[in-house]
Amino acid sequence: MIAATIGSPDRQSYLLVGDTVNLASRLQDLTKKVETEMLISAQTYAHVRETDRGNAIFEKMERMAIRGRKEQVEVYALLQPG
């Protein structure tokens, strides 16, 4: 992922590019299809320790086809916010 601030002080814009950003965008689009507030990848889920999740409850979903990816992605859906 690459993050940058571009433009003059009067008209600055923040830019994020890369595979991680693309995956997050695709997962956000899929929330409408599966009718959930949030989807996260298994990689993100693994990085968030159980103690950091608080009372949030996630459910492991079926692997999903993600546009731009050769293999399906393992995802978790937020069932109950922490």
Backbone bond lengths (Angstrom), bond angles and torsions (degrees), N, CA, C in turn:
res aa  C-N    CA-C-N  psi(-1)  N-CA   C-N-CA  omega(-1)  CA-C   N-CA-C  phi
1 M - - - 1.435 - - 1.517 108.08 -
2 I 1.305 115.03 140.60 1.462 121.93 175.68 1.520 107.28 -122.10
3 A 1.328 115.46 132.25 1.463 121.18 177.33 1.519 107.95 -121.97
4 A 1.332 115.41 138.77 1.460 119.00 -179.02 1.519 110.33 -151.30
5 T 1.315 114.62 150.56 1.455 121.63 170.05 1.521 106.00 -105.00
6 I 1.325 116.65 126.93 1.453 119.70 -178.71 1.524 109.50 -126.56
7 G 1.331 115.33 155.82 1.460 120.34 177.59 1.511 112.33 104.69
8 S 1.302 114.35 177.61 1.466 120.96 179.68 1.525 109.43 -83.47
9 P 1.315 118.50 166.55 1.470 120.42 178.02 1.526 113.34 -56.70
10 D 1.339 116.84 -28.18 1.459 120.29 179.18 1.523 113.36 -77.86
11 R 1.310 116.96 -28.74 1.474 121.03 -176.86 1.518 109.98 -136.97
12 Q 1.317 116.67 69.28 1.450 120.21 -179.99 1.518 110.51 -87.42
13 S 1.315 113.87 150.07 1.451 121.31 177.59 1.518 107.74 -136.02
14 Y 1.315 116.04 144.56 1.455 121.35 179.47 1.515 107.89 -105.51
15 L 1.312 117.88 131.93 1.448 122.85 -174.00 1.525 110.26 -123.86
16 L 1.322 116.38 131.98 1.467 122.42 173.50 1.518 107.87 -124.78
17 V 1.326 116.85 131.28 1.457 120.90 176.77 1.521 109.30 -139.04
18 G 1.322 115.11 155.84 1.457 120.16 176.15 1.515 111.75 132.33
19 D 1.314 115.16 171.13 1.458 122.05 -176.61 1.522 112.38 -60.49
20 T 1.319 117.38 -40.47 1.462 121.46 -179.74 1.524 111.21 -61.52
21 V 1.318 115.77 -42.57 1.462 120.96 179.98 1.528 110.25 -66.97
22 N 1.339 116.56 -41.68 1.458 120.38 178.97 1.528 111.00 -62.92
23 L 1.328 117.67 -43.53 1.459 121.21 179.30 1.530 110.42 -62.30
24 A 1.316 117.61 -44.61 1.467 121.03 179.47 1.524 110.68 -60.00
25 S 1.308 116.84 -41.18 1.462 120.91 179.05 1.524 111.09 -64.86
26 R 1.334 116.53 -42.96 1.469 120.36 179.88 1.527 111.17 -65.43
27 L 1.337 117.08 -39.57 1.465 120.80 178.45 1.523 110.52 -65.81
28 Q 1.327 116.50 -38.96 1.461 119.86 178.35 1.526 110.16 -62.79
29 D 1.321 117.05 -40.12 1.470 120.47 177.29 1.525 111.63 -62.99
30 L 1.341 117.22 -36.16 1.465 121.49 -178.58 1.525 113.46 -71.17
31 T 1.336 117.76 -17.40 1.469 119.19 -179.18 1.521 110.98 -59.61
32 K 1.311 117.19 -33.61 1.472 121.10 178.94 1.525 110.66 -66.51
33 K 1.322 115.95 -40.93 1.466 121.37 -177.82 1.531 111.58 -66.05
34 V 1.317 117.14 -41.73 1.466 120.52 -177.68 1.532 112.44 -96.58
35 E 1.328 115.52 2.24 1.466 122.38 176.12 1.525 113.37 54.15
36 T 1.319 114.79 59.57 1.455 121.78 175.13 1.525 108.66 -138.21
37 E 1.313 116.25 159.94 1.462 120.62 -178.50 1.524 112.60 -73.86
38 M 1.335 116.31 -34.29 1.456 119.44 -172.67 1.520 110.68 -150.61
39 L 1.321 115.57 138.61 1.457 123.03 170.08 1.522 107.33 -122.06
40 I 1.323 115.74 140.09 1.457 119.96 174.93 1.525 108.00 -131.59
41 S 1.310 115.87 154.46 1.457 120.25 178.80 1.531 109.69 -75.74
42 A 1.320 115.52 160.99 1.465 120.28 177.23 1.527 110.34 -61.70
43 Q 1.326 116.34 -32.91 1.455 120.23 179.24 1.530 110.39 -64.54
44 T 1.315 117.22 -43.19 1.469 121.12 177.00 1.522 110.44 -65.17
45 Y 1.330 115.76 -44.59 1.460 121.02 179.12 1.524 110.82 -56.60
46 A 1.328 116.61 -42.67 1.469 121.39 -179.47 1.530 111.80 -65.87
47 H 1.326 117.83 -30.05 1.462 121.29 -178.52 1.526 113.28 -79.01
48 V 1.314 116.48 -21.79 1.459 120.39 -179.05 1.528 107.60 -92.67
49 R 1.311 115.58 109.01 1.462 119.71 -179.06 1.518 110.60 -62.96
50 E 1.311 115.23 152.29 1.472 120.28 -178.25 1.522 111.25 -55.66
51 T 1.321 117.57 -38.49 1.465 119.96 -179.65 1.527 111.36 -67.66
52 D 1.336 117.65 -28.08 1.468 121.12 179.45 1.524 111.98 -77.65
53 R 1.315 117.12 -18.52 1.466 120.55 -179.35 1.524 111.72 -77.40
54 G 1.318 117.81 -13.25 1.459 120.88 -178.50 1.510 110.32 58.10
55 N 1.323 117.20 -129.00 1.458 121.84 179.72 1.523 112.64 -93.61
56 A 1.320 117.15 5.63 1.471 120.39 -179.86 1.522 109.79 -65.24
57 I 1.315 114.94 136.66 1.461 120.67 179.41 1.519 108.29 -118.64
58 F 1.320 116.19 126.43 1.450 123.07 178.15 1.515 109.85 -114.29
59 E 1.327 115.48 147.17 1.457 121.72 177.16 1.524 108.45 -116.48
60 K 1.339 115.34 131.07 1.459 119.68 176.36 1.524 108.20 -70.93
61 M 1.327 116.00 129.01 1.455 122.09 -178.26 1.534 109.86 -100.70
62 E 1.333 115.13 173.24 1.457 120.10 170.59 1.527 107.68 -63.99
63 R 1.328 116.20 152.12 1.459 119.27 174.83 1.526 108.03 -61.28
64 M 1.329 116.87 141.93 1.459 121.15 -174.63 1.523 111.35 -121.08
65 A 1.313 114.81 144.10 1.459 120.60 173.74 1.524 107.75 -76.97
66 I 1.307 115.76 129.11 1.452 122.28 -179.39 1.533 107.92 -118.05
67 R 1.303 116.38 127.68 1.466 120.83 179.09 1.528 109.68 -54.68
68 G 1.328 116.05 132.42 1.455 121.13 178.96 1.517 114.03 89.65
69 R 1.332 117.24 -0.90 1.468 121.59 179.80 1.527 109.70 -116.09
70 K 1.314 116.78 138.36 1.467 120.92 178.86 1.522 111.27 -73.71
71 E 1.323 115.89 -39.82 1.464 120.50 -177.87 1.523 110.25 -107.09
72 Q 1.322 114.86 153.19 1.458 119.39 176.77 1.532 109.58 -68.16
73 V 1.322 115.50 156.01 1.464 121.91 -174.95 1.522 109.27 -112.64
74 E 1.325 115.74 135.21 1.465 121.26 175.12 1.516 108.08 -78.75
75 V 1.330 117.07 128.73 1.462 120.87 -176.74 1.522 111.52 -131.79
76 Y 1.320 114.49 160.05 1.457 123.41 176.72 1.521 108.39 -123.94
77 A 1.313 116.55 139.00 1.459 122.08 177.84 1.523 109.64 -105.40
78 L 1.322 115.84 140.29 1.459 121.09 176.12 1.518 109.04 -76.82
79 L 1.322 116.91 120.38 1.459 121.66 178.13 1.523 111.02 -96.09
80 Q 1.318 115.50 -39.29 1.465 120.67 -177.25 1.526 108.55 -141.10
81 P 1.343 117.90 118.02 1.462 120.10 177.80 1.520 110.24 -62.99
82 G 1.314 115.40 151.79 1.456 121.76 179.62 1.465 109.63 -82.21
